[in-house]
Every structure is written in C-alpha cells, then in structure tokens.
C-alpha cells in the first residue's frame, strides 16, 4: 500500500504549532504587571502588545488583550454619583470601604433630614465599619425608631458582624 508524502503546507503548519508564540511571553509579562497591581505599566504593556498582535495577525491574542484593556479601563473608571442623593453616594462609599468619607456625606445630609431612617442606617453602617459600636448603635436606634423594618436590614448587613454582639446592640438582636 502506497502512502502519500506529506505536503510542505502540512509540514510547515506542524512546525509552527511546535513553536511558542513570541507574543505569549509578552502577554504573560503584562498579566504579571496587572497581578502586581501595576496598573499604569500593565496598561502600557497591553497597549504595545495590542499593536504587535495586530501586526502579526494574532486575532485570538488581540481579543484577549482588548478584554484586558477594557477591564483595566473599567477598574480605573470613577463612579459618578449624583450629589443630590446622599444615600446613594454614601452607599457607594461604604461599598468601597470608605466609611470616613461616607460619614462626611451622611452628617451633612442628616443636618437637614435628621429623622431619615435610611440615612441613619447608613451612618450606623459606616460607624460599624470603623468599629465605633456605641455610636453605631445610637444611629441604628434612630433608624429603627423611624422605620422598624430597618431591623431586618441590620440583621442581614455583614458590616455589623464585628460589632453586632457588643452590648450596645443587645436590644436589636432580640426578636
């Protein structure tokens, strides 16, 4: 039985598959920069690598790099919060674990709306993040007095986990 000789196209494609893509090493370096939280350097590395990948016609590499650059842009984007919504602004700050900044926003808003249960709950949350259990419990008390349903939020909110069993919160843990 006769066998066909391998064509040059088959041989050359096999040799390409055996070689490592030189851009893969550069991609790994850019990812290391990103993992090392060197965002500016990683962005520059990905941008340069994108040009090289386009020049080499490496379409899957291009998609990977574009995805990384998009993620970097999203990570560094500033969230614009409406200044007319202090509860939203404070919530964003609390989610970013910036309780002092949230307290500034909340204290200003509470000067004009001291009985607002949502604002008082957020203040209690910010104080809990700071470990100020007595002040947090006081703000929580004002919030629950205005809206007893807030007690459910207190029980579900993980930001209170560190101070929840402090004696200041004993009244809010009862059924």
TORPA-4810 file (N, C-alpha, C, O; in nm, 3 decimals):
<nodes>
NODE_1_0.083_-0.116_0.000_0.000_0.000_0.000_0.088_0.123_0.000_0.181_0.135_0.080_X
NODE_2_0.059_0.212_-0.089_0.141_0.333_-0.105_0.089_0.442_-0.013_-0.031_0.457_0.006_X
NODE_3_0.180_0.516_0.042_0.142_0.630_0.127_0.181_0.759_0.059_0.278_0.764_-0.018_X
NODE_4_0.108_0.861_0.086_0.138_0.990_0.026_0.245_1.059_0.109_0.251_1.045_0.231_X
NODE_5_0.327_1.133_0.043_0.425_1.213_0.113_0.355_1.335_0.173_0.259_1.387_0.117_X
NODE_6_0.405_1.378_0.285_0.345_1.496_0.348_0.372_1.617_0.261_0.481_1.633_0.206_X
NODE_7_0.272_1.699_0.250_0.289_1.821_0.170_0.367_1.923_0.253_0.375_1.913_0.375_X
NODE_8_0.423_2.020_0.185_0.500_2.122_0.255_0.411_2.206_0.346_0.457_2.256_0.449_X
NODE_9_0.282_2.223_0.308_0.190_2.301_0.391_0.167_2.231_0.524_0.163_2.296_0.629_X
NODE_10_0.153_2.098_0.522_0.131_2.023_0.644_0.255_2.030_0.731_0.245_2.047_0.853_X
NODE_11_0.370_2.017_0.672_0.494_2.019_0.748_0.518_2.156_0.811_0.559_2.165_0.927_X
NODE_12_0.492_2.261_0.734_0.517_2.395_0.789_0.418_2.429_0.899_0.455_2.496_0.995_X
NODE_13_0.292_2.385_0.888_0.196_2.416_0.993_0.229_2.338_1.120_0.205_2.389_1.229_X
NODE_14_0.281_2.220_1.108_0.319_2.142_1.225_0.436_2.208_1.296_0.442_2.210_1.419_X
NODE_15_0.529_2.263_1.219_0.643_2.326_1.283_0.601_2.456_1.354_0.660_2.492_1.455_X
NODE_16_0.500_2.527_1.302_0.451_2.648_1.367_0.383_2.611_1.499_0.399_2.681_1.599_X
NODE_17_0.306_2.503_1.498_0.238_2.461_1.620_0.339_2.423_1.727_0.311_2.440_1.846_X
NODE_18_0.453_2.371_1.689_0.554_2.330_1.786_0.627_2.448_1.845_0.686_2.437_1.953_X
NODE_19_0.626_2.561_1.778_0.695_2.679_1.827_0.602_2.758_1.919_0.481_2.764_1.898_X
NODE_20_0.662_2.819_2.019_0.583_2.903_2.108_0.567_3.040_2.044_0.660_3.093_1.984_X
NODE_21_0.450_3.095_2.057_0.421_3.226_2.005_0.502_3.329_2.085_0.490_3.333_2.207_X
NODE_22_0.585_3.410_2.020_0.667_3.506_2.095_0.584_3.610_2.170_0.631_3.668_2.268_X
NODE_23_0.463_3.634_2.127_0.377_3.730_2.195_0.320_3.674_2.326_0.278_3.749_2.414_X
NODE_24_0.319_3.541_2.339_0.267_3.479_2.461_0.348_3.519_2.583_0.293_3.544_2.690_X
NODE_25_0.479_3.525_2.566_0.565_3.567_2.678_0.538_3.710_2.719_0.536_3.743_2.837_X
NODE_26_0.518_3.795_2.620_0.489_3.936_2.649_0.352_3.950_2.716_0.333_4.034_2.803_X
NODE_27_0.257_3.866_2.674_0.125_3.867_2.738_0.137_3.825_2.884_0.076_3.885_2.972_X
NODE_28_0.218_3.722_2.909_0.238_3.676_3.047_0.301_3.786_3.132_0.264_3.804_3.248_X
NODE_29_0.396_3.860_3.075_0.459_3.970_3.148_0.358_4.081_3.180_0.356_4.135_3.290_X
NODE_30_0.274_4.112_3.083_0.172_4.215_3.105_0.073_4.170_3.214_0.030_4.251_3.296_X
NODE_31_0.037_4.043_3.212_-0.053_3.991_3.315_0.012_3.993_3.453_-0.056_4.018_3.552_X
NODE_32_0.141_3.967_3.459_0.213_3.974_3.586_0.211_4.117_3.641_0.193_4.138_3.761_X
NODE_33_0.229_4.214_3.553_0.221_4.354_3.595_0.082_4.383_3.652_0.069_4.451_3.755_X
NODE_34_-0.020_4.333_3.585_-0.157_4.354_3.630_-0.180_4.288_3.766_-0.239_4.347_3.855_X
NODE_35_-0.133_4.165_3.780_-0.149_4.094_3.907_-0.070_4.161_4.020_-0.108_4.151_4.137_X
NODE_36_0.039_4.229_3.984_0.118_4.302_4.081_0.062_4.440_4.109_0.126_4.521_4.177_X
NODE_37_-0.058_4.468_4.059_-0.127_4.596_4.079_-0.050_4.715_4.023_-0.061_4.827_4.073_X
NODE_38_0.029_4.691_3.920_0.099_4.798_3.850_0.015_4.833_3.727_0.048_4.795_3.614_X
NODE_39_-0.093_4.904_3.751_-0.196_4.929_3.650_-0.142_5.010_3.532_-0.167_4.975_3.417_X
NODE_40_-0.069_5.116_3.561_-0.019_5.201_3.451_0.077_5.123_3.363_0.070_5.130_3.240_X
NODE_41_0.168_5.048_3.426_0.265_4.969_3.349_0.195_4.860_3.270_0.231_4.833_3.155_X
NODE_42_0.095_4.796_3.331_0.020_4.691_3.263_-0.055_4.747_3.143_-0.059_4.685_3.037_X
NODE_43_-0.116_4.863_3.161_-0.189_4.925_3.050_-0.095_4.956_2.934_-0.129_4.931_2.818_X
NODE_44_0.024_5.009_2.965_0.122_5.039_2.860_0.167_4.911_2.791_0.181_4.908_2.668_X
NODE_45_0.191_4.806_2.868_0.235_4.678_2.811_0.127_4.618_2.722_0.156_4.570_2.613_X
NODE_46_0.002_4.621_2.767_-0.108_4.567_2.687_-0.128_4.649_2.559_-0.156_4.592_2.453_X
NODE_47_-0.115_4.779_2.568_-0.133_4.865_2.451_-0.026_4.837_2.346_-0.056_4.826_2.227_X
NODE_48_0.100_4.825_2.390_0.208_4.793_2.297_0.189_4.654_2.238_0.213_4.633_2.119_X
NODE_49_0.147_4.561_2.322_0.126_4.424_2.276_0.011_4.416_2.176_0.015_4.335_2.084_X
NODE_50_-0.090_4.499_2.194_-0.203_4.501_2.102_-0.156_4.539_1.962_-0.199_4.479_1.863_X
NODE_51_-0.069_4.637_1.953_-0.016_4.679_1.822_0.063_4.564_1.758_0.051_4.540_1.638_X
NODE_52_0.143_4.495_1.838_0.222_4.383_1.785_0.131_4.269_1.740_0.156_4.207_1.636_X
NODE_53_0.029_4.240_1.818_-0.063_4.131_1.783_-0.139_4.164_1.655_-0.163_4.075_1.573_X
NODE_54_-0.177_4.290_1.639_-0.245_4.330_1.515_-0.151_4.314_1.396_-0.192_4.267_1.290_X
NODE_55_-0.027_4.354_1.414_0.072_4.344_1.307_0.097_4.198_1.269_0.118_4.167_1.152_X
NODE_56_0.095_4.109_1.368_0.120_3.968_1.343_-0.006_3.893_1.301_0.001_3.776_1.263_X
NODE_57_-0.122_3.959_1.308_-0.247_3.893_1.270_-0.291_3.788_1.370_-0.356_3.690_1.332_X
NODE_58_-0.258_3.806_1.498_-0.293_3.712_1.604_-0.430_3.751_1.662_-0.438_3.821_1.764_X
NODE_59_-0.536_3.706_1.596_-0.670_3.752_1.631_-0.716_3.709_1.769_-0.781_3.786_1.839_X
NODE_60_-0.684_3.588_1.810_-0.724_3.547_1.945_-0.647_3.625_2.050_-0.701_3.657_2.156_X
NODE_61_-0.521_3.656_2.022_-0.440_3.737_2.113_-0.498_3.880_2.120_-0.502_3.940_2.228_X
NODE_62_-0.541_3.932_2.006_-0.600_4.066_2.001_-0.723_4.072_2.091_-0.740_4.167_2.168_X
NODE_63_-0.809_3.971_2.081_-0.931_3.968_2.165_-0.895_3.962_2.313_-0.956_4.030_2.395_X
NODE_64_-0.795_3.880_2.346_-0.753_3.867_2.486_-0.701_4.001_2.539_-0.736_4.041_2.650_X
NODE_65_-0.619_4.068_2.460_-0.562_4.196_2.502_-0.670_4.303_2.513_-0.670_4.382_2.608_X
NODE_66_-0.762_4.306_2.417_-0.870_4.403_2.423_-0.957_4.382_2.547_-1.003_4.479_2.609_X
NODE_67_-0.979_4.258_2.582_-1.057_4.228_2.703_-0.984_4.279_2.827_-1.045_4.339_2.915_X
NODE_68_-0.854_4.256_2.833_-0.775_4.303_2.947_-0.777_4.455_2.955_-0.792_4.511_3.063_X
NODE_69_-0.761_4.522_2.841_-0.764_4.669_2.841_-0.900_4.723_2.882_-0.908_4.824_2.953_X
NODE_70_-1.006_4.658_2.838_-1.140_4.700_2.878_-1.159_4.685_3.028_-1.217_4.772_3.094_X
NODE_71_-1.110_4.574_3.083_-1.119_4.552_3.228_-1.038_4.656_3.304_-1.082_4.705_3.408_X
NODE_72_-0.922_4.692_3.253_-0.840_4.795_3.317_-0.911_4.930_3.315_-0.909_5.004_3.414_X
NODE_73_-0.974_4.963_3.204_-1.049_5.088_3.194_-1.164_5.090_3.296_-1.186_5.190_3.364_X
NODE_74_-1.236_4.980_3.304_-1.349_4.972_3.396_-1.301_4.981_3.540_-1.367_5.044_3.624_X
NODE_75_-1.189_4.919_3.570_-1.136_4.919_3.705_-1.095_5.060_3.749_-1.112_5.096_3.865_X
NODE_76_-1.042_5.138_3.656_-0.993_5.271_3.692_-1.098_5.379_3.674_-1.073_5.495_3.708_X
NODE_77_-1.214_5.345_3.620_-1.318_5.446_3.596_-1.373_5.496_3.729_-1.395_5.419_3.822_X
NODE_78_-1.394_5.623_3.736_-1.453_5.684_3.854_-1.604_5.674_3.842_-1.662_5.705_3.738_X
NODE_79_-1.666_5.631_3.950_-1.811_5.621_3.951_-1.867_5.758_3.984_-1.837_5.816_4.088_X
NODE_80_-1.947_5.810_3.894_-2.010_5.939_3.916_-2.142_5.916_3.989_-2.229_5.842_3.943_X
NODE_81_-2.155_5.979_4.102_-2.274_5.964_4.183_-2.343_6.099_4.192_-2.279_6.203_4.208_X
NODE_82_-2.471_6.096_4.180_-2.548_6.220_4.188_-2.530_6.282_4.326_-2.553_6.217_4.428_X
NODE_83_-2.490_6.407_4.329_-2.468_6.475_4.456_-2.600_6.506_4.527_-2.600_6.538_4.646_X
NODE_84_-2.711_6.496_4.456_-2.839_6.522_4.519_-2.895_6.398_4.588_-3.006_6.401_4.641_X
NODE_85_-2.820_6.291_4.587_-2.863_6.168_4.651_-2.757_6.123_4.752_-2.673_6.038_4.720_X
NODE_86_-2.761_6.179_4.872_-2.658_6.143_4.970_-2.662_5.996_5.011_-2.558_5.939_5.043_X
NODE_87_-2.779_5.935_5.011_-2.784_5.793_5.050_-2.715_5.707_4.945_-2.647_5.610_4.979_X
NODE_88_-2.731_5.741_4.817_-2.663_5.667_4.711_-2.513_5.690_4.717_-2.434_5.596_4.706_X
NODE_89_-2.473_5.815_4.735_-2.331_5.848_4.743_-2.267_5.776_4.862_-2.159_5.720_4.850_X
NODE_90_-2.334_5.778_4.977_-2.282_5.710_5.096_-2.276_5.558_5.075_-2.181_5.493_5.119_X
NODE_91_-2.376_5.503_5.009_-2.375_5.358_4.982_-2.257_5.319_4.896_-2.192_5.218_4.922_X
NODE_92_-2.227_5.399_4.795_-2.112_5.371_4.708_-1.984_5.378_4.790_-1.897_5.291_4.778_X
NODE_93_-1.971_5.480_4.872_-1.852_5.494_4.955_-1.838_5.378_5.054_-1.728_5.329_5.077_X
NODE_94_-1.948_5.335_5.111_-1.943_5.221_5.204_-1.905_5.092_5.133_-1.831_5.010_5.187_X
NODE_95_-1.955_5.074_5.012_-1.919_4.955_4.935_-1.771_4.956_4.898_-1.709_4.851_4.882_X
NODE_96_-1.714_5.076_4.884_-1.572_5.089_4.855_-1.489_5.086_4.983_-1.368_5.106_4.978_X
NODE_97_-1.553_5.062_5.097_-1.490_5.059_5.228_-1.421_5.192_5.260_-1.306_5.196_5.302_X
NODE_98_-1.497_5.300_5.239_-1.452_5.435_5.272_-1.550_5.498_5.371_-1.621_5.593_5.337_X
NODE_99_-1.555_5.443_5.494_-1.657_5.489_5.589_-1.640_5.634_5.634_-1.739_5.701_5.663_X
NODE_100_-1.517_5.683_5.642_-1.498_5.823_5.685_-1.557_5.919_5.583_-1.622_6.017_5.620_X
NODE_101_-1.535_5.892_5.456_-1.593_5.977_5.350_-1.745_5.966_5.352_-1.815_6.066_5.332_X
NODE_102_-1.796_5.847_5.376_-1.941_5.827_5.382_-2.000_5.906_5.500_-2.107_5.965_5.487_X
NODE_103_-1.930_5.905_5.613_-1.979_5.980_5.729_-1.988_6.129_5.702_-2.081_6.196_5.747_X
NODE_104_-1.892_6.182_5.628_-1.896_6.324_5.593_-2.023_6.356_5.514_-2.092_6.455_5.541_X
NODE_105_-2.052_6.271_5.415_-2.172_6.290_5.333_-2.297_6.277_5.418_-2.390_6.358_5.407_X
NODE_106_-2.300_6.175_5.503_-2.419_6.148_5.584_-2.443_6.255_5.690_-2.557_6.297_5.712_X
NODE_107_-2.336_6.300_5.755_-2.353_6.403_5.857_-2.410_6.531_5.797_-2.495_6.597_5.857_X
NODE_108_-2.362_6.566_5.678_-2.413_6.684_5.609_-2.562_6.666_5.575_-2.642_6.758_5.595_X
NODE_109_-2.599_6.548_5.525_-2.739_6.522_5.487_-2.829_6.514_5.610_-2.944_6.557_5.604_X
NODE_110_-2.778_6.460_5.720_-2.860_6.447_5.840_-2.888_6.581_5.908_-2.979_6.592_5.989_X
NODE_111_-2.810_6.684_5.875_-2.836_6.818_5.929_-2.970_6.871_5.880_-3.038_6.946_5.950_X
NODE_112_-3.007_6.833_5.760_-3.134_6.880_5.703_-3.246_6.777_5.714_-3.364_6.811_5.697_X
NODE_113_-3.212_6.651_5.743_-3.313_6.544_5.749_-3.274_6.444_5.858_-3.246_6.328_5.829_X
NODE_114_-3.274_6.491_5.983_-3.223_6.412_6.095_-3.303_6.285_6.123_-3.248_6.190_6.180_X
NODE_115_-3.429_6.280_6.085_-3.512_6.163_6.116_-3.515_6.060_6.004_-3.586_5.960_6.014_X
NODE_116_-3.439_6.082_5.897_-3.441_5.991_5.783_-3.385_5.854_5.823_-3.267_5.844_5.858_X
NODE_117_-3.468_5.749_5.819_-3.422_5.617_5.863_-3.310_5.560_5.776_-3.219_5.494_5.827_X
NODE_118_-3.316_5.584_5.647_-3.213_5.531_5.556_-3.077_5.595_5.584_-2.975_5.527_5.590_X
NODE_119_-3.076_5.727_5.601_-2.951_5.798_5.629_-2.893_5.755_5.763_-2.771_5.738_5.776_X
NODE_120_-2.979_5.737_5.863_-2.931_5.693_5.995_-2.878_5.549_5.989_-2.780_5.517_6.055_X
NODE_121_-2.943_5.464_5.910_-2.894_5.327_5.895_-2.757_5.326_5.829_-2.667_5.252_5.870_X
NODE_122_-2.740_5.407_5.726_-2.611_5.415_5.658_-2.503_5.471_5.751_-2.388_5.429_5.746_X
NODE_123_-2.542_5.566_5.834_-2.447_5.620_5.933_-2.407_5.510_6.031_-2.289_5.497_6.066_X
NODE_124_-2.504_5.432_6.076_-2.474_5.321_6.166_-2.380_5.221_6.098_-2.290_5.167_6.162_X
NODE_125_-2.401_5.197_5.971_-2.316_5.106_5.895_-2.174_5.160_5.885_-2.078_5.086_5.905_X
NODE_126_-2.160_5.288_5.855_-2.027_5.350_5.846_-1.955_5.342_5.980_-1.836_5.310_5.986_X
NODE_127_-2.026_5.372_6.086_-1.965_5.366_6.219_-1.928_5.222_6.257_-1.828_5.199_6.324_X
NODE_128_-2.009_5.127_6.214_-1.977_4.985_6.238_-1.849_4.947_6.164_-1.766_4.874_6.217_X
NODE_129_-1.835_4.995_6.040_-1.712_4.967_5.965_-1.590_5.024_6.036_-1.480_4.968_6.027_X
NODE_130_-1.608_5.133_6.105_-1.498_5.195_6.180_-1.479_5.133_6.318_-1.383_5.166_6.387_X
NODE_131_-1.569_5.043_6.357_-1.559_4.978_6.488_-1.613_5.061_6.602_-1.586_5.031_6.718_X
NODE_132_-1.688_5.166_6.572_-1.747_5.255_6.673_-1.884_5.200_6.713_-1.987_5.250_6.666_X
NODE_133_-1.886_5.099_6.798_-2.010_5.028_6.827_-2.114_5.114_6.900_-2.232_5.107_6.868_X
NODE_134_-2.072_5.194_6.997_-2.168_5.275_7.073_-2.239_5.376_6.981_-2.362_5.385_6.982_X
NODE_135_-2.162_5.449_6.902_-2.221_5.548_6.812_-2.303_5.480_6.702_-2.407_5.532_6.661_X
NODE_136_-2.257_5.364_6.657_-2.329_5.290_6.554_-2.466_5.246_6.606_-2.567_5.257_6.537_X
NODE_137_-2.467_5.195_6.730_-2.593_5.150_6.791_-2.690_5.267_6.809_-2.811_5.252_6.793_X
NODE_138_-2.636_5.385_6.844_-2.720_5.503_6.861_-2.787_5.542_6.728_-2.906_5.571_6.724_X
NODE_139_-2.708_5.543_6.620_-2.763_5.576_6.488_-2.863_5.470_6.443_-2.965_5.502_6.382_X
NODE_140_-2.833_5.344_6.473_-2.924_5.236_6.437_-3.056_5.251_6.513_-3.163_5.227_6.457_X
NODE_141_-3.049_5.290_6.640_-3.169_5.311_6.720_-3.259_5.418_6.660_-3.381_5.400_6.654_X
NODE_142_-3.200_5.528_6.614_-3.278_5.635_6.549_-3.344_5.582_6.422_-3.459_5.615_6.392_X
NODE_143_-3.271_5.501_6.350_-3.322_5.446_6.225_-3.439_5.351_6.249_-3.541_5.360_6.181_X
NODE_144_-3.424_5.263_6.345_-3.530_5.164_6.375_-3.652_5.233_6.435_-3.765_5.190_6.412_X
NODE_145_-3.630_5.339_6.513_-3.743_5.413_6.571_-3.830_5.474_6.461_-3.952_5.480_6.474_X
NODE_146_-3.764_5.520_6.353_-3.839_5.579_6.242_-3.898_5.475_6.149_-4.002_5.497_6.087_X
NODE_147_-3.831_5.359_6.138_-3.877_5.252_6.049_-3.835_5.118_6.107_-3.721_5.075_6.087_X
NODE_148_-3.925_5.050_6.179_-3.890_4.922_6.243_-3.841_4.815_6.145_-3.773_4.721_6.187_X
NODE_149_-3.874_4.827_6.019_-3.828_4.731_5.919_-3.677_4.734_5.899_-3.620_4.639_5.845_X
NODE_150_-3.614_4.841_5.941_-3.468_4.854_5.929_-3.398_4.745_6.011_-3.285_4.707_5.979_X
NODE_151_-3.464_4.697_6.114_-3.402_4.594_6.198_-3.367_4.469_6.115_-3.267_4.402_6.143_X
NODE_152_-3.447_4.440_6.016_-3.418_4.327_5.928_-3.290_4.353_5.850_-3.206_4.264_5.836_X
NODE_153_-3.274_4.475_5.799_-3.150_4.511_5.729_-3.029_4.498_5.820_-2.923_4.451_5.778_X
NODE_154_-3.046_4.540_5.945_-2.937_4.528_6.042_-2.895_4.383_6.058_-2.775_4.352_6.060_X
NODE_155_-2.990_4.296_6.068_-2.957_4.154_6.087_-2.891_4.093_5.964_-2.814_3.998_5.975_X
NODE_156_-2.921_4.146_5.846_-2.864_4.092_5.723_-2.732_4.157_5.683_-2.655_4.098_5.607_X
NODE_157_-2.706_4.275_5.731_-2.589_4.352_5.688_-2.460_4.298_5.752_-2.447_4.296_5.874_X
NODE_158_-2.368_4.255_5.667_-2.242_4.197_5.716_-2.147_4.300_5.776_-2.056_4.265_5.851_X
NODE_159_-2.167_4.427_5.744_-2.080_4.530_5.800_-2.095_4.542_5.952_-2.010_4.601_6.018_X
NODE_160_-2.202_4.487_6.007_-2.222_4.490_6.152_-2.163_4.368_6.222_-2.167_4.360_6.345_X
NODE_161_-2.109_4.273_6.148_-2.062_4.148_6.206_-1.960_4.168_6.318_-1.962_4.095_6.417_X
NODE_162_-1.871_4.265_6.303_-1.766_4.287_6.404_-1.820_4.350_6.533_-1.759_4.333_6.638_X
NODE_163_-1.932_4.421_6.526_-1.983_4.492_6.644_-2.119_4.439_6.691_-2.169_4.479_6.795_X
NODE_164_-2.177_4.351_6.614_-2.313_4.302_6.637_-2.337_4.251_6.780_-2.444_4.272_6.837_X
NODE_165_-2.238_4.184_6.838_-2.257_4.122_6.969_-2.207_4.210_7.083_-2.197_4.164_7.197_X
NODE_166_-2.177_4.333_7.053_-2.142_4.431_7.155_-2.268_4.460_7.236_-2.379_4.453_7.182_X
NODE_167_-2.253_4.490_7.361_-2.370_4.514_7.447_-2.457_4.629_7.397_-2.577_4.633_7.425_X
NODE_168_-2.398_4.721_7.323_-2.475_4.835_7.270_-2.584_4.790_7.173_-2.684_4.860_7.155_X
NODE_169_-2.566_4.673_7.111_-2.661_4.623_7.011_-2.757_4.518_7.068_-2.837_4.461_6.993_X
NODE_170_-2.751_4.491_7.198_-2.831_4.384_7.258_-2.980_4.403_7.231_-3.050_4.305_7.205_X
NODE_171_-3.029_4.524_7.236_-3.173_4.549_7.216_-3.218_4.517_7.074_-3.336_4.491_7.052_X
NODE_172_-3.127_4.520_6.978_-3.164_4.499_6.838_-3.151_4.353_6.794_-3.192_4.317_6.684_X
NODE_173_-3.095_4.271_6.879_-3.079_4.130_6.847_-3.197_4.046_6.894_-3.213_3.931_6.853_X
NODE_174_-3.280_4.103_6.980_-3.397_4.029_7.027_-3.504_4.022_6.920_-3.513_4.110_6.835_X
NODE_175_-3.582_3.918_6.925_-3.695_3.903_6.830_-3.810_3.993_6.863_-3.911_3.993_6.793_X
</nodes>
